[in-house]
């Protein structure tokens, strides 16, 4: 074989070896991003708290907790139950590079009496009948709850969070700050509302009998109709709006 042909053959062999190495590296990378489903066994709970940007679906039904997402991320998440609340946790030592938005949490429980979300998490939940239902969103979190059926609803939203509620309640207490939004016009039967809105926040709740509270810093309190009693202090460009 001539020297020229030997050089050509050697070049083809070298190209093939490089391509094989690249394919192997790509395969290893794909394996690292492999999706994983992980069922977690936990004690009974009636509230759910989600953090670190995780997206969660909470249903009413037999107890079940399942995480889905990239295996490397799912393995970092710890779950426990504290005072009846199911919590997601990520060790601070393992938090670097954690992208919670890639992880899905699927939860079901016979009782759902409260939902909490922080750090940009997103929770869609169904509720069960209870005397008091609690909602707490912070750090840009989003919470949507259907089927609220409670004597009293307590809602807190801060740091640009958004809460949307639908169902029934008699008394409604809400605190919104830092540009947060609470939309609860689809919560029917509300008689009394105690609202505090600050820092450009918006609260939408309708109450038939009494409304009290304070709006400051360019915030808006929106109701459908004028209640029998109203004592809302508005300052700093804030206002109370009636849709009727």
Secondary structure, DSSP 8 states (H G I E B T S, - for coil): --HHHHHHHHHHHHHHHHHHHHHHHHHHHHHHT-EEEEE------SEEEE-TT-EEEEEESS-EEEEEEEHHHHTTEEEEEETTEEEEEE-GGG-TT--GGG-EEEEEES---EEEE-TT-EEEEE---EEEEEEEE-TT-EEEEEEEEEEEEEEEE-SS-EEEEEEEEEEEEEEE-SS-EEEEEEEE---EEEEEE-SS-EEE---SSEEEEEE-SS-EEEESS--SEEEEEE-TT-EEEE--
